[in-house]
Structures are given as C-alpha cells and as structure tokens.
C-alpha cells in the first residue's frame, strides 16, 4: 500500500468521526426548548412548569 493511499484512507476515516463528535458536543451548548401543559408556564427560577393563576 502506498503512502498516498494510506493517508487518504486515514483522512476519510477520521474526518467524518471528528465531524460527528463535534456535532454531538455542540448540541450540549444549544438551549433546550421546553413546553408546558395548557394552564401552566415555564418558571426559569425553578426550572419547572408552574400553574398559572388568574
């Protein structure tokens, strides 16, 4: 096997794996969206849905 073929095989193996790892890690940095049931709202202080009053 020549050096060029070996280098190409390594690059084609590593680059997609690195891309997948970056995408997997970057999703942790995104803010999660949360929806609450009807009649309740999200309270950022408690981190939970609380019933609406009124």
GUGUDO-578790 format. One record per residue: residue number from 1; z, x, y of N, C-alpha, C in turn; chain. Coordinates in steps of 0.05 Angstrom, whole numbers, plus 5000, padded with zeros to 4 digits. Example, Ala and Ser with C-alpha at 12.3 -4.5 7.8 and 13.67 -1.06 7.14 Angstrom:
! GUGUDO-578790
1  5156  5264  4886  5156  5246  4910  5156  5264  4934  A
2  5142  5257  4955  5143  5273  4979  5157  5258  5001  A
//
This chain:
! GUGUDO-578790
1  5000  5017  4977  5000  5000  5000  5000  5018  5025  A
2  4983  5011  5043  4982  5028  5067  5004  5021  5087  A
3  5008  5039  5105  5029  5035  5126  5023  5011  5143  A
4  4997  5007  5150  4990  4984  5167  4995  4958  5153  A
5  4989  4957  5127  4993  4932  5112  5023  4927  5109  A
6  5038  4947  5104  5067  4944  5102  5079  4935  5128  A
7  5071  4947  5150  5081  4939  5177  5074  4910  5183  A
8  5050  4902  5176  5041  4874  5181  5058  4855  5164  A
9  5063  4862  5139  5079  4845  5122  5107  4842  5132  A
10  5119  4863  5141  5146  4863  5152  5147  4846  5178  A
11  5127  4849  5195  5126  4834  5220  5123  4804  5215  A
12  5106  4797  5196  5101  4769  5190  5124  4756  5176  A
13  5142  4772  5165  5166  4762  5152  5189  4759  5172  A
14  5192  4779  5189  5215  4780  5206  5212  4762  5231  A
15  5189  4760  5243  5186  4745  5268  5192  4715  5264  A
16  5182  4702  5244  5190  4673  5241  5220  4670  5235  A
17  5231  4688  5221  5260  4686  5215  5276  4689  5241  A
18  5268  4708  5258  5282  4712  5283  5279  4688  5301  A
19  5255  4676  5301  5250  4653  5318  5267  4629  5309  A
20  5269  4626  5283  5286  4604  5272  5315  4608  5279  A
21  5324  4633  5277  5352  4639  5283  5358  4634  5313  A
22  5339  4641  5330  5343  4637  5359  5344  4607  5365  A
23  5327  4591  5353  5326  4562  5358  5352  4550  5347  A
24  5361  4559  5325  5386  4548  5314  5409  4554  5332  A
25  5411  4578  5343  5433  4585  5360  5430  4572  5388  A
26  5406  4569  5398  5403  4558  5425  5410  4528  5426  A
27  5409  4514  5403  5416  4486  5403  5446  4482  5408  A
28  5462  4502  5403  5491  4500  5409  5496  4500  5439  A
29  5477  4511  5454  5480  4513  5483  5472  4487  5497  A
30  5458  4470  5484  5449  4445  5496  5472  4425  5496  A
31  5472  4409  5516  5494  4389  5518  5488  4366  5499  A
32  5508  4359  5484  5505  4337  5465  5505  4310  5480  A
33  5489  4292  5471  5490  4266  5484  5506  4247  5467  A
34  5520  4229  5480  5537  4211  5465  5533  4183  5476  A
35  5532  4164  5458  5530  4136  5466  5554  4121  5456  A
36  5564  4104  5472  5588  4088  5464  5579  4060  5457  A
37  5596  4046  5443  5591  4019  5436  5592  4001  5461  A
38  5580  3978  5459  5579  3960  5481  5608  3952  5489  A
39  5614  3953  5515  5640  3946  5524  5658  3971  5527  A
40  5647  3995  5523  5663  4019  5527  5645  4040  5541  A
41  5658  4059  5553  5644  4081  5567  5656  4107  5558  A
42  5640  4128  5562  5649  4155  5555  5668  4166  5576  A
43  5691  4176  5568  5710  4189  5586  5709  4219  5582  A
44  5700  4234  5602  5697  4262  5599  5723  4277  5596  A
45  5745  4266  5607  5771  4279  5606  5782  4279  5577  A
46  5779  4256  5564  5790  4254  5537  5769  4261  5516  A
47  5743  4260  5524  5722  4266  5505  5717  4244  5485  A
48  5724  4219  5493  5721  4197  5474  5712  4172  5490  A
49  5704  4152  5475  5696  4126  5487  5721  4110  5492  A
50  5723  4098  5516  5746  4082  5523  5736  4054  5531  A
51  5751  4033  5525  5742  4006  5532  5742  4003  5562  A
52  5722  3988  5571  5720  3982  5600  5739  3960  5607  A
53  5749  3961  5631  5768  3940  5640  5754  3923  5661  A
54  5761  3898  5662  5750  3881  5683  5731  3861  5671  A
//
